[in-house]
Amino acid sequence: MSEFVTETPEIEPKTVIRKRPRPKKEPTPVKGFRLDLFDWIPGLKKFVRLRSFQFLVILPNLFVFHILFIAGIFGTPVGNKNIMIVFIWILWWFILIAVMVPFASRIWCAICPMPFFGDWLQRRALIKVRSGKTKGIKNKMFGRNLRWPKRFSNIWLQNITFLTMCTFSAHLVTRPIVTVGVLGSMVLLATVLALIYRMRTFCNYICPVSGFLSLYAMTATVELRSKDTDVCLKCKTKGCRTGSEDGWACPWFVYMGKLDRNNYCSLCMECMKSCPNDNIALNLRPFASDTQIRGYDEAWKGFIMLALAMAYSIILLGPSGTIKDWANVAETHAWGGFAIYTLILWSVALVIVPGIFYGCILLTRRLAKATHIPMKEVFLGYSYLLVPLGLLAWIAFSVPLLFVNGSYIISVVSDPLGWGWDIFGTADFPWTPLWPEYLVFPQIALLLIGLFYALNHSYQIGERLFGSSEAALKGSIPMGVFSVGITLAFLKFFTG
């Protein structure tokens, strides 16, 4: 603590001015068990160390991606008859949000085909490594390799692009050509930016999918970490970040010695090849182990995702035909209603829910008698509650999408373009919802799991912020009310 004493030779020191030191960015404390999967799964370490690893996992996905694009352009415009709509917005979405994110972190980023062409243009190689020097890294790279502007080095652009895209979701998830346009634009933008800016700038700062993956990956039951941070700090080459003759520099600019959250690690495994000390572990860990939000951009991503889950529950699962018509403006041409819908959606996501949360934080600081702690520190600390609440709400929302509409998958694999084919003999498989009357029960269970983790972490965050179990308990009351209120709102949406 800084201390300044004012005194004169004749007068005893009286004035002591103490300034609270600026809080340091402490690493997230490690809690719970850790089990290195590289030691427990035979051949896993050898596989990810292959130079061809990322190419091998992207290639099948790239093939499927091209098939979906062909179907989107030349296939039937009827959404539930086109493999692009059915595979992406029913199958892929459910696997991503309910399986990949909670159990495998950002594994989608490791196999995503969107940055493939940009990577190739930067590296001029699909598998091999080019050693050399390019603006601070030890690989030969092509293109201009400019630094992304510092003022945009956050996820605010991802927040806005995702919210914008989701505002038009009624068209995106039902019209194949719209999905082609959006995904095609993302591929093009990722490729162009790779020629101008260094590494995966598009993935880091613009990709709308990347933004919510970074937030919800904090809950994942796996993590890529250094085995011993002291080894990293003593390492002279810092190959994980700068690259080497054996591996490319980290496309996300991650240094393993300081990696303590899943948010910005894509599991591309290049660090496994470039680390000279074999100091990297792929750990199995408890659910929701990362608990620190480090900026308002991340916090607002939580608000946006929570608001969108509410909106989609009302639009896609709710009984209101008026709101559905407002959202589906391309078909209904109800532009006035669409303007109202957009205004409400953006207001709830950016102002109303954050405003309610802010009020709860004010009350929390007062009850905990912690008004001396900066508002930002408390706000960001407790904003982690949005992560388990939001993720489990999204999973609960996605369950009926798969179980009610999953039978479309069986039919479109036989007739992917809707041209009357019957490749596997299942083209005429009827729409068969699975147990729609019982789906509310897993939805309730999922919401209660999210609430449990929110309440549990609320107390832990209070202890970390206030340093007292009593203050943490008192401070948890408003946040508990907020969490319970959000859960009850979703229960209302899902149960009617």
TILO-47810 format. One record per residue (C-alpha): residue in one letter; x, y, z; residue number from 1. Coordinates in Angstrom, 3 decimals. Layout:
N
[atom "A", [X, Y, Z], NUM]
...
# end
This chain:
496
[atom "M", [0.000, 0.000, 0.000], 1]
[atom "S", [1.322, 3.427, -0.922], 2]
[atom "E", [1.741, 5.809, 1.998], 3]
[atom "F", [2.597, 9.529, 1.942], 4]
[atom "V", [3.423, 11.413, 5.169], 5]
[atom "T", [3.335, 15.199, 5.423], 6]
[atom "E", [5.430, 16.666, 8.264], 7]
[atom "T", [7.458, 19.716, 9.331], 8]
[atom "P", [10.389, 19.877, 11.791], 9]
[atom "E", [8.239, 21.623, 14.444], 10]
[atom "I", [4.982, 19.677, 14.132], 11]
[atom "E", [4.376, 15.985, 14.687], 12]
[atom "P", [3.115, 14.196, 11.605], 13]
[atom "K", [-0.660, 14.338, 11.495], 14]
[atom "T", [-1.745, 13.863, 7.939], 15]
[atom "V", [-1.472, 10.384, 6.505], 16]
[atom "I", [-2.853, 10.011, 3.020], 17]
[atom "R", [-3.375, 6.452, 1.947], 18]
[atom "K", [-4.233, 5.463, -1.560], 19]
[atom "R", [-5.756, 2.131, -2.358], 20]
[atom "P", [-3.386, 0.375, -4.751], 21]
[atom "R", [-4.686, -0.437, -8.208], 22]
[atom "P", [-5.841, -4.040, -8.178], 23]
[atom "K", [-3.527, -6.400, -9.992], 24]
[atom "K", [-4.811, -8.860, -12.539], 25]
[atom "E", [-4.428, -11.977, -10.465], 26]
[atom "P", [-4.501, -15.384, -12.127], 27]
[atom "T", [-7.645, -17.388, -11.597], 28]
[atom "P", [-7.126, -19.620, -8.552], 29]
[atom "V", [-7.039, -23.296, -9.422], 30]
[atom "K", [-9.760, -25.213, -7.592], 31]
[atom "G", [-10.783, -28.837, -7.812], 32]
[atom "F", [-9.077, -31.816, -9.388], 33]
[atom "R", [-6.965, -31.777, -12.530], 34]
[atom "L", [-6.353, -34.879, -14.634], 35]
[atom "D", [-3.987, -34.637, -17.614], 36]
[atom "L", [-5.725, -36.375, -20.511], 37]
[atom "F", [-2.426, -36.678, -22.369], 38]
[atom "D", [-1.305, -39.112, -19.680], 39]
[atom "W", [-4.585, -41.027, -19.547], 40]
[atom "I", [-5.611, -41.375, -23.195], 41]
[atom "P", [-3.104, -43.481, -25.145], 42]
[atom "G", [-1.897, -41.855, -28.335], 43]
[atom "L", [-3.645, -38.502, -27.768], 44]
[atom "K", [-0.441, -36.519, -27.264], 45]
[atom "K", [1.175, -38.180, -30.267], 46]
[atom "F", [-1.853, -37.370, -32.410], 47]
[atom "V", [-2.052, -33.647, -31.536], 48]
[atom "R", [1.698, -33.323, -32.080], 49]
[atom "L", [1.391, -34.439, -35.679], 50]
[atom "R", [2.185, -31.608, -38.053], 51]
[atom "S", [-0.919, -32.624, -39.969], 52]
[atom "F", [-3.215, -32.580, -36.887], 53]
[atom "Q", [-5.161, -29.418, -37.602], 54]
[atom "F", [-5.379, -30.090, -41.315], 55]
[atom "L", [-6.749, -33.574, -40.624], 56]
[atom "V", [-9.481, -32.319, -38.275], 57]
[atom "I", [-10.481, -29.394, -40.506], 58]
[atom "L", [-10.544, -31.294, -43.805], 59]
[atom "P", [-13.720, -33.359, -43.164], 60]
[atom "N", [-15.464, -30.260, -41.843], 61]
[atom "L", [-14.390, -28.306, -44.919], 62]
[atom "F", [-15.881, -31.018, -47.138], 63]
[atom "V", [-19.218, -30.926, -45.276], 64]
[atom "F", [-19.158, -27.127, -45.372], 65]
[atom "H", [-18.916, -27.136, -49.175], 66]
[atom "I", [-21.770, -29.610, -49.487], 67]
[atom "L", [-23.929, -27.374, -47.310], 68]
[atom "F", [-23.055, -24.347, -49.434], 69]
[atom "I", [-24.020, -26.178, -52.611], 70]
[atom "A", [-27.320, -27.179, -51.005], 71]
[atom "G", [-27.925, -23.630, -49.829], 72]
[atom "I", [-27.380, -22.150, -53.290], 73]
[atom "F", [-28.897, -24.785, -55.579], 74]
[atom "G", [-31.221, -26.676, -53.257], 75]
[atom "T", [-34.829, -26.085, -52.297], 76]
[atom "P", [-35.621, -22.796, -50.534], 77]
[atom "V", [-37.854, -24.714, -48.093], 78]
[atom "G", [-35.868, -24.678, -44.853], 79]
[atom "N", [-36.872, -28.036, -43.368], 80]
[atom "K", [-36.158, -29.760, -46.703], 81]
[atom "N", [-32.678, -28.277, -47.164], 82]
[atom "I", [-29.722, -29.960, -45.503], 83]
[atom "M", [-27.986, -26.641, -44.873], 84]
[atom "I", [-30.727, -25.344, -42.588], 85]
[atom "V", [-31.365, -28.668, -40.867], 86]
[atom "F", [-27.703, -29.534, -40.259], 87]
[atom "I", [-26.548, -26.089, -39.152], 88]
[atom "W", [-29.454, -24.716, -37.158], 89]
[atom "I", [-30.699, -27.954, -35.598], 90]
[atom "L", [-27.885, -30.519, -35.451], 91]
[atom "W", [-24.737, -28.352, -35.382], 92]
[atom "W", [-26.214, -25.796, -32.995], 93]
[atom "F", [-27.301, -28.433, -30.481], 94]
[atom "I", [-23.955, -30.254, -30.590], 95]
[atom "L", [-22.068, -26.955, -30.266], 96]
[atom "I", [-23.969, -25.484, -27.315], 97]
[atom "A", [-24.895, -28.682, -25.446], 98]
[atom "V", [-21.838, -30.874, -26.037], 99]
[atom "M", [-18.790, -29.098, -27.455], 100]
[atom "V", [-18.771, -25.980, -25.293], 101]
[atom "P", [-19.474, -27.517, -21.853], 102]
[atom "F", [-17.340, -30.625, -22.396], 103]
[atom "A", [-14.661, -29.612, -24.905], 104]
[atom "S", [-14.231, -25.843, -24.557], 105]
[atom "R", [-13.448, -24.153, -27.895], 106]
[atom "I", [-12.829, -27.371, -29.809], 107]
[atom "W", [-15.065, -26.007, -32.586], 108]
[atom "C", [-12.454, -23.318, -33.268], 109]
[atom "A", [-9.872, -26.058, -33.840], 110]
[atom "I", [-11.969, -27.630, -36.592], 111]
[atom "C", [-13.790, -24.562, -37.954], 112]
[atom "P", [-13.338, -24.246, -41.745], 113]
[atom "M", [-13.957, -20.488, -41.925], 114]
[atom "P", [-10.350, -19.327, -41.354], 115]
[atom "F", [-8.906, -22.156, -43.456], 116]
[atom "F", [-8.234, -20.131, -46.608], 117]
[atom "G", [-6.872, -17.170, -44.639], 118]
[atom "D", [-4.469, -19.445, -42.783], 119]
[atom "W", [-3.270, -20.911, -46.053], 120]
[atom "L", [-2.666, -17.497, -47.587], 121]
[atom "Q", [-0.750, -16.362, -44.508], 122]
[atom "R", [1.360, -19.489, -44.235], 123]
[atom "R", [1.449, -20.701, -47.864], 124]
[atom "A", [1.416, -24.177, -46.359], 125]
[atom "L", [-1.220, -26.673, -45.320], 126]
[atom "I", [0.943, -28.835, -43.077], 127]
[atom "K", [4.610, -27.860, -42.965], 128]
[atom "V", [6.061, -25.005, -40.895], 129]
[atom "R", [7.990, -22.114, -42.376], 130]
[atom "S", [10.721, -20.946, -40.029], 131]
[atom "G", [11.995, -17.401, -40.291], 132]
[atom "K", [11.170, -14.000, -38.835], 133]
[atom "T", [8.018, -11.938, -39.325], 134]
[atom "K", [7.415, -8.967, -37.044], 135]
[atom "G", [8.227, -10.558, -33.711], 136]
[atom "I", [7.457, -14.187, -34.478], 137]
[atom "K", [9.763, -16.973, -35.612], 138]
[atom "N", [7.804, -18.111, -38.639], 139]
[atom "K", [7.795, -16.870, -42.202], 140]
[atom "M", [4.372, -15.341, -42.805], 141]
[atom "F", [2.878, -13.724, -45.900], 142]
[atom "G", [0.593, -10.744, -46.266], 143]
[atom "R", [0.992, -7.376, -44.553], 144]
[atom "N", [0.818, -8.766, -40.984], 145]
[atom "L", [-0.378, -5.496, -39.477], 146]
[atom "R", [-1.418, -5.214, -35.839], 147]
[atom "W", [-5.142, -4.914, -35.200], 148]
[atom "P", [-6.022, -1.445, -33.798], 149]
[atom "K", [-5.703, -1.436, -30.033], 150]
[atom "R", [-9.052, 0.317, -29.459], 151]
[atom "F", [-10.801, -2.628, -31.136], 152]
[atom "S", [-8.801, -5.309, -29.319], 153]
[atom "N", [-11.789, -6.598, -27.383], 154]
[atom "I", [-15.020, -8.438, -28.172], 155]
[atom "W", [-17.302, -5.409, -28.582], 156]
[atom "L", [-17.398, -5.889, -32.366], 157]
[atom "Q", [-18.310, -9.531, -31.812], 158]
[atom "N", [-21.054, -8.455, -29.426], 159]
[atom "I", [-22.614, -6.083, -31.943], 160]
[atom "T", [-22.264, -8.383, -34.952], 161]
[atom "F", [-23.798, -11.284, -33.030], 162]
[atom "L", [-26.702, -9.184, -31.770], 163]
[atom "T", [-27.281, -7.823, -35.286], 164]
[atom "M", [-27.188, -11.267, -36.833], 165]
[atom "C", [-29.577, -12.647, -34.233], 166]
[atom "T", [-32.013, -9.774, -34.774], 167]
[atom "F", [-32.599, -11.244, -38.225], 168]
[atom "S", [-32.515, -14.849, -37.015], 169]
[atom "A", [-36.025, -15.620, -38.256], 170]
[atom "H", [-34.689, -15.264, -41.814], 171]
[atom "L", [-31.274, -16.779, -41.089], 172]
[atom "V", [-32.536, -20.075, -39.679], 173]
[atom "T", [-35.312, -20.649, -42.223], 174]
[atom "R", [-33.907, -19.457, -45.565], 175]
[atom "P", [-30.923, -21.356, -47.013], 176]
[atom "I", [-29.764, -18.494, -49.245], 177]
[atom "V", [-29.619, -16.120, -46.262], 178]
[atom "T", [-27.466, -18.599, -44.357], 179]
[atom "V", [-25.222, -18.905, -47.430], 180]
[atom "G", [-24.877, -15.131, -47.583], 181]
[atom "V", [-23.998, -14.742, -43.908], 182]
[atom "L", [-21.549, -17.663, -43.695], 183]
[atom "G", [-20.043, -16.832, -47.092], 184]
[atom "S", [-19.444, -13.256, -45.970], 185]
[atom "M", [-17.722, -14.523, -42.847], 186]
[atom "V", [-15.404, -16.773, -44.870], 187]
[atom "L", [-14.589, -13.916, -47.254], 188]
[atom "L", [-13.946, -11.455, -44.431], 189]
[atom "A", [-11.739, -13.945, -42.568], 190]
[atom "T", [-9.705, -14.485, -45.741], 191]
[atom "V", [-9.311, -10.787, -46.586], 192]
[atom "L", [-8.339, -9.838, -43.025], 193]
[atom "A", [-5.729, -12.603, -43.000], 194]
[atom "L", [-3.995, -10.842, -45.896], 195]
[atom "I", [-3.925, -7.546, -44.013], 196]
[atom "Y", [-3.654, -8.329, -40.303], 197]
[atom "R", [-1.547, -10.865, -38.476], 198]
[atom "M", [-2.744, -14.281, -37.356], 199]
[atom "R", [-6.459, -14.955, -36.796], 200]
[atom "T", [-7.636, -11.408, -36.365], 201]
[atom "F", [-11.101, -12.297, -37.631], 202]
[atom "C", [-11.497, -15.067, -35.051], 203]
[atom "N", [-10.076, -12.942, -32.256], 204]
[atom "Y", [-12.092, -9.776, -32.703], 205]
[atom "I", [-14.896, -10.087, -35.262], 206]
[atom "C", [-16.360, -13.593, -35.597], 207]
[atom "P", [-19.802, -13.498, -33.932], 208]
[atom "V", [-19.632, -17.188, -32.983], 209]
[atom "S", [-16.230, -16.734, -31.362], 210]
[atom "G", [-17.619, -14.180, -28.935], 211]
[atom "F", [-20.063, -16.455, -27.148], 212]
[atom "L", [-17.683, -19.420, -27.380], 213]
[atom "S", [-15.096, -17.389, -25.481], 214]
[atom "L", [-17.609, -16.643, -22.718], 215]
[atom "Y", [-19.135, -20.080, -22.268], 216]
[atom "A", [-15.820, -21.937, -22.677], 217]
[atom "M", [-15.140, -20.778, -19.126], 218]
[atom "T", [-17.475, -23.540, -17.947], 219]
[atom "A", [-15.832, -26.329, -19.959], 220]
[atom "T", [-14.615, -29.475, -18.242], 221]
[atom "V", [-11.290, -29.379, -20.121], 222]
[atom "E", [-8.493, -26.814, -20.230], 223]
[atom "L", [-5.155, -26.461, -21.981], 224]
[atom "R", [-2.597, -25.201, -19.476], 225]
[atom "S", [1.082, -25.247, -18.662], 226]
[atom "K", [2.115, -28.001, -16.287], 227]
[atom "D", [4.432, -25.644, -14.417], 228]
[atom "T", [4.266, -21.878, -14.962], 229]
[atom "D", [7.792, -21.471, -13.569], 230]
[atom "V", [9.102, -23.522, -16.473], 231]
[atom "C", [7.321, -21.149, -18.875], 232]
[atom "L", [8.697, -18.064, -17.151], 233]
[atom "K", [12.237, -19.426, -17.381], 234]
[atom "C", [11.820, -20.469, -21.016], 235]
[atom "K", [13.979, -18.281, -23.258], 236]
[atom "T", [12.310, -19.081, -26.569], 237]
[atom "K", [8.606, -18.593, -25.651], 238]
[atom "G", [7.918, -20.854, -28.605], 239]
[atom "C", [4.238, -21.256, -27.735], 240]
[atom "R", [3.642, -17.593, -28.532], 241]
[atom "T", [6.349, -16.804, -31.086], 242]
[atom "G", [6.536, -20.130, -32.918], 243]
[atom "S", [9.543, -22.256, -33.833], 244]
[atom "E", [10.828, -24.490, -36.579], 245]
[atom "D", [8.465, -27.184, -35.267], 246]
[atom "G", [5.257, -25.197, -34.824], 247]
[atom "W", [3.457, -22.018, -35.849], 248]
[atom "A", [3.144, -19.105, -33.465], 249]
[atom "C", [-0.119, -19.174, -31.541], 250]
[atom "P", [-2.829, -17.778, -33.873], 251]
[atom "W", [-4.488, -16.219, -30.790], 252]
[atom "F", [-1.286, -14.650, -29.330], 253]
[atom "V", [-1.545, -16.813, -26.192], 254]
[atom "Y", [1.469, -17.273, -23.921], 255]
[atom "M", [1.095, -20.496, -21.951], 256]
[atom "G", [2.874, -19.082, -18.915], 257]
[atom "K", [-0.049, -16.680, -18.343], 258]
[atom "L", [-2.943, -18.741, -19.685], 259]
[atom "D", [-5.407, -19.187, -16.817], 260]
[atom "R", [-8.769, -19.064, -18.634], 261]
[atom "N", [-10.291, -20.865, -21.591], 262]
[atom "N", [-11.651, -17.698, -23.200], 263]
[atom "Y", [-9.076, -17.207, -25.936], 264]
[atom "C", [-7.524, -20.633, -26.514], 265]
[atom "S", [-8.785, -22.403, -29.644], 266]
[atom "L", [-7.149, -25.776, -28.887], 267]
[atom "C", [-5.322, -25.693, -32.224], 268]
[atom "M", [-2.436, -27.480, -30.450], 269]
[atom "E", [0.356, -25.586, -32.231], 270]
[atom "C", [1.876, -24.899, -28.817], 271]
[atom "M", [2.233, -28.657, -28.308], 272]
[atom "K", [4.629, -28.691, -31.245], 273]
[atom "S", [6.531, -25.486, -30.518], 274]
[atom "C", [6.999, -25.890, -26.737], 275]
[atom "P", [10.609, -27.030, -26.167], 276]
[atom "N", [9.917, -28.231, -22.602], 277]
[atom "D", [6.968, -30.616, -22.985], 278]
[atom "N", [5.227, -28.407, -20.423], 279]
[atom "I", [1.628, -28.449, -21.667], 280]
[atom "A", [-1.275, -30.430, -20.250], 281]
[atom "L", [-4.818, -31.017, -21.438], 282]
[atom "N", [-6.626, -31.204, -18.122], 283]
[atom "L", [-9.959, -32.662, -17.177], 284]
[atom "R", [-11.422, -30.413, -14.477], 285]
[atom "P", [-14.672, -29.551, -12.642], 286]
[atom "F", [-17.430, -27.763, -14.523], 287]
[atom "A", [-17.347, -23.944, -14.348], 288]
[atom "S", [-13.781, -23.640, -13.058], 289]
[atom "D", [-12.885, -20.304, -14.712], 290]
[atom "T", [-14.695, -17.576, -12.788], 291]
[atom "Q", [-13.161, -14.205, -13.643], 292]
[atom "I", [-14.693, -11.787, -16.148], 293]
[atom "R", [-12.045, -9.207, -17.047], 294]
[atom "G", [-13.818, -6.508, -19.000], 295]
[atom "Y", [-17.149, -4.873, -19.701], 296]
[atom "D", [-17.052, -6.364, -23.212], 297]
[atom "E", [-17.142, -9.873, -21.725], 298]
[atom "A", [-19.820, -8.901, -19.199], 299]
[atom "W", [-22.062, -7.441, -21.893], 300]
[atom "K", [-21.654, -10.585, -23.946], 301]
[atom "G", [-23.283, -12.342, -20.978], 302]
[atom "F", [-26.186, -9.875, -20.977], 303]
[atom "I", [-26.634, -10.200, -24.738], 304]
[atom "M", [-26.665, -13.994, -24.660], 305]
[atom "L", [-29.131, -14.032, -21.777], 306]
[atom "A", [-31.475, -11.597, -23.544], 307]
[atom "L", [-31.287, -13.526, -26.813], 308]
[atom "A", [-32.090, -16.809, -25.078], 309]
[atom "M", [-35.186, -15.118, -23.651], 310]
[atom "A", [-36.163, -13.659, -27.026], 311]
[atom "Y", [-35.729, -16.939, -28.889], 312]
[atom "S", [-37.719, -18.811, -26.248], 313]
[atom "I", [-40.606, -16.420, -26.849], 314]
[atom "I", [-40.318, -16.291, -30.657], 315]
[atom "L", [-39.605, -19.935, -31.475], 316]
[atom "L", [-41.178, -21.785, -28.554], 317]
[atom "G", [-43.843, -19.372, -27.333], 318]
[atom "P", [-47.506, -19.099, -28.383], 319]
[atom "S", [-47.486, -15.417, -29.445], 320]
[atom "G", [-48.194, -15.185, -33.158], 321]
[atom "T", [-47.846, -11.390, -33.170], 322]
[atom "I", [-44.236, -11.452, -31.976], 323]
[atom "K", [-43.412, -14.213, -34.462], 324]
[atom "D", [-44.836, -12.050, -37.245], 325]
[atom "W", [-42.804, -9.053, -36.096], 326]
[atom "A", [-39.575, -11.070, -36.096], 327]
[atom "N", [-40.286, -12.687, -39.492], 328]
[atom "V", [-40.545, -9.379, -41.321], 329]
[atom "A", [-39.324, -10.711, -44.684], 330]
[atom "E", [-42.458, -12.806, -44.948], 331]
[atom "T", [-45.009, -10.640, -43.142], 332]
[atom "H", [-43.624, -7.217, -44.192], 333]
[atom "A", [-44.669, -5.896, -40.773], 334]
[atom "W", [-41.877, -3.331, -40.686], 335]
[atom "G", [-43.420, -1.322, -37.881], 336]
[atom "G", [-43.677, -4.431, -35.722], 337]
[atom "F", [-40.112, -5.419, -36.648], 338]
[atom "A", [-38.887, -1.980, -35.526], 339]
[atom "I", [-40.653, -2.451, -32.186], 340]
[atom "Y", [-39.225, -5.963, -31.843], 341]
[atom "T", [-35.689, -4.732, -32.625], 342]
[atom "L", [-35.952, -1.822, -30.199], 343]
[atom "I", [-37.173, -4.079, -27.396], 344]
[atom "L", [-34.536, -6.741, -28.093], 345]
[atom "W", [-31.609, -4.318, -28.151], 346]
[atom "S", [-32.918, -2.397, -25.134], 347]
[atom "V", [-33.296, -5.567, -23.068], 348]
[atom "A", [-29.859, -6.867, -24.086], 349]
[atom "L", [-27.866, -3.649, -23.759], 350]
[atom "V", [-29.738, -1.554, -21.180], 351]
[atom "I", [-32.577, -3.169, -19.222], 352]
[atom "V", [-30.985, -6.430, -18.021], 353]
[atom "P", [-27.620, -4.700, -17.367], 354]
[atom "G", [-29.510, -1.934, -15.525], 355]
[atom "I", [-31.274, -4.416, -13.253], 356]
[atom "F", [-27.954, -6.156, -12.648], 357]
[atom "Y", [-26.306, -2.813, -11.826], 358]
[atom "G", [-28.998, -2.078, -9.254], 359]
[atom "C", [-28.371, -5.458, -7.631], 360]
[atom "I", [-24.636, -4.672, -7.499], 361]
[atom "L", [-25.325, -1.357, -5.742], 362]
[atom "L", [-27.367, -3.200, -3.145], 363]
[atom "T", [-24.725, -5.901, -2.827], 364]
[atom "R", [-21.976, -3.380, -2.040], 365]
[atom "R", [-24.207, -1.723, 0.555], 366]
[atom "L", [-25.244, -4.948, 2.291], 367]
[atom "A", [-21.665, -6.202, 2.309], 368]
[atom "K", [-20.467, -2.816, 3.600], 369]
[atom "A", [-17.974, -2.743, 0.763], 370]
[atom "T", [-18.582, 0.630, -0.848], 371]
[atom "H", [-14.815, 1.206, -0.676], 372]
[atom "I", [-14.320, -1.466, -3.327], 373]
[atom "P", [-14.551, 0.015, -6.850], 374]
[atom "M", [-17.885, -0.503, -8.555], 375]
[atom "K", [-16.214, -1.939, -11.647], 376]
[atom "E", [-14.449, -4.618, -9.640], 377]
[atom "V", [-17.678, -5.778, -7.987], 378]
[atom "F", [-19.705, -5.500, -11.213], 379]
[atom "L", [-17.256, -7.590, -13.226], 380]
[atom "G", [-16.759, -10.042, -10.375], 381]
[atom "Y", [-20.434, -10.897, -10.082], 382]
[atom "S", [-21.077, -10.764, -13.826], 383]
[atom "Y", [-19.669, -14.289, -13.962], 384]
[atom "L", [-23.099, -15.453, -12.737], 385]
[atom "L", [-24.362, -14.726, -16.252], 386]
[atom "V", [-22.169, -17.534, -17.597], 387]
[atom "P", [-23.730, -20.641, -15.979], 388]
[atom "L", [-27.188, -19.061, -16.050], 389]
[atom "G", [-26.901, -18.231, -19.751], 390]
[atom "L", [-25.263, -21.452, -20.917], 391]
[atom "L", [-27.752, -23.758, -19.196], 392]
[atom "A", [-30.653, -21.594, -20.443], 393]
[atom "W", [-29.362, -21.942, -24.004], 394]
[atom "I", [-29.009, -25.694, -23.624], 395]
[atom "A", [-32.547, -25.874, -22.203], 396]
[atom "F", [-33.800, -23.846, -25.174], 397]
[atom "S", [-31.960, -26.102, -27.641], 398]
[atom "V", [-33.326, -29.400, -26.309], 399]
[atom "P", [-36.758, -29.085, -27.979], 400]
[atom "L", [-35.147, -27.873, -31.203], 401]
[atom "L", [-33.415, -31.235, -31.567], 402]
[atom "F", [-36.062, -33.523, -30.121], 403]
[atom "V", [-38.988, -31.895, -31.902], 404]
[atom "N", [-37.286, -31.211, -35.255], 405]
[atom "G", [-34.526, -33.824, -35.270], 406]
[atom "S", [-36.499, -36.158, -37.541], 407]
[atom "Y", [-35.827, -33.725, -40.389], 408]
[atom "I", [-32.186, -34.856, -40.245], 409]
[atom "I", [-33.203, -38.390, -41.204], 410]
[atom "S", [-35.074, -37.239, -44.292], 411]
[atom "V", [-32.646, -34.594, -45.601], 412]
[atom "V", [-29.618, -36.917, -45.595], 413]
[atom "S", [-31.410, -38.875, -48.334], 414]
[atom "D", [-32.526, -35.769, -50.218], 415]
[atom "P", [-30.051, -33.014, -49.219], 416]
[atom "L", [-31.079, -30.522, -51.936], 417]
[atom "G", [-34.802, -31.251, -51.847], 418]
[atom "W", [-34.729, -32.486, -55.455], 419]
[atom "G", [-36.653, -35.695, -54.864], 420]
[atom "W", [-33.617, -37.936, -54.286], 421]
[atom "D", [-33.737, -40.898, -51.903], 422]
[atom "I", [-30.100, -41.890, -51.380], 423]
[atom "F", [-30.573, -43.886, -48.169], 424]
[atom "G", [-34.242, -44.676, -48.473], 425]
[atom "T", [-35.278, -42.226, -45.730], 426]
[atom "A", [-36.393, -39.234, -47.798], 427]
[atom "D", [-40.044, -39.811, -46.889], 428]
[atom "F", [-39.391, -40.234, -43.191], 429]
[atom "P", [-42.188, -38.263, -41.514], 430]
[atom "W", [-41.765, -35.424, -39.071], 431]
[atom "T", [-41.750, -37.248, -35.735], 432]
[atom "P", [-41.351, -35.134, -32.598], 433]
[atom "L", [-39.797, -37.086, -29.724], 434]
[atom "W", [-41.610, -36.847, -26.392], 435]
[atom "P", [-42.621, -33.176, -26.753], 436]
[atom "E", [-44.883, -33.395, -23.703], 437]
[atom "Y", [-41.952, -34.457, -21.493], 438]
[atom "L", [-39.263, -32.057, -22.704], 439]
[atom "V", [-40.163, -29.490, -20.074], 440]
[atom "F", [-38.685, -31.753, -17.385], 441]
[atom "P", [-35.091, -31.762, -18.716], 442]
[atom "Q", [-35.493, -28.037, -19.355], 443]
[atom "I", [-36.409, -27.459, -15.700], 444]
[atom "A", [-33.498, -29.633, -14.571], 445]
[atom "L", [-31.036, -27.723, -16.769], 446]
[atom "L", [-32.235, -24.351, -15.495], 447]
[atom "L", [-31.892, -25.521, -11.883], 448]
[atom "I", [-28.340, -26.708, -12.565], 449]
[atom "G", [-27.505, -23.255, -13.925], 450]
[atom "L", [-29.087, -21.666, -10.852], 451]
[atom "F", [-27.103, -23.943, -8.531], 452]
[atom "Y", [-23.792, -22.921, -10.090], 453]
[atom "A", [-24.786, -19.251, -10.081], 454]
[atom "L", [-25.696, -19.282, -6.378], 455]
[atom "N", [-22.632, -21.297, -5.436], 456]
[atom "H", [-20.270, -19.007, -7.327], 457]
[atom "S", [-22.056, -15.932, -5.990], 458]
[atom "Y", [-20.878, -16.785, -2.483], 459]
[atom "Q", [-17.361, -17.677, -3.662], 460]
[atom "I", [-17.069, -14.424, -5.613], 461]
[atom "G", [-18.228, -12.503, -2.535], 462]
[atom "E", [-15.528, -14.117, -0.425], 463]
[atom "R", [-12.919, -13.251, -3.028], 464]
[atom "L", [-14.080, -9.638, -3.298], 465]
[atom "F", [-14.906, -8.838, 0.331], 466]
[atom "G", [-12.554, -11.177, 2.212], 467]
[atom "S", [-15.268, -12.161, 4.688], 468]
[atom "S", [-17.768, -15.001, 4.724], 469]
[atom "E", [-20.343, -12.796, 6.458], 470]
[atom "A", [-20.013, -10.044, 3.857], 471]
[atom "A", [-20.098, -12.639, 1.082], 472]
[atom "L", [-23.319, -14.102, 2.450], 473]
[atom "K", [-25.011, -10.707, 2.756], 474]
[atom "G", [-23.748, -9.601, -0.641], 475]
[atom "S", [-25.071, -12.785, -2.214], 476]
[atom "I", [-28.666, -11.941, -1.329], 477]
[atom "P", [-29.330, -9.436, -4.182], 478]
[atom "M", [-27.386, -11.581, -6.633], 479]
[atom "G", [-29.331, -14.625, -5.516], 480]
[atom "V", [-32.592, -12.765, -6.104], 481]
[atom "F", [-31.348, -11.762, -9.575], 482]
[atom "S", [-30.368, -15.357, -10.416], 483]
[atom "V", [-33.635, -16.807, -9.115], 484]
[atom "G", [-35.611, -14.153, -11.018], 485]
[atom "I", [-33.851, -15.000, -14.285], 486]
[atom "T", [-34.456, -18.714, -13.712], 487]
[atom "L", [-38.156, -18.165, -12.954], 488]
[atom "A", [-38.496, -16.066, -16.115], 489]
[atom "F", [-37.081, -18.911, -18.220], 490]
[atom "L", [-39.303, -21.422, -16.448], 491]
[atom "K", [-42.255, -19.250, -17.446], 492]
[atom "F", [-41.058, -19.099, -21.052], 493]
[atom "F", [-40.553, -22.877, -21.264], 494]
[atom "T", [-43.606, -24.044, -19.330], 495]
[atom "G", [-46.080, -21.360, -20.433], 496]
# end
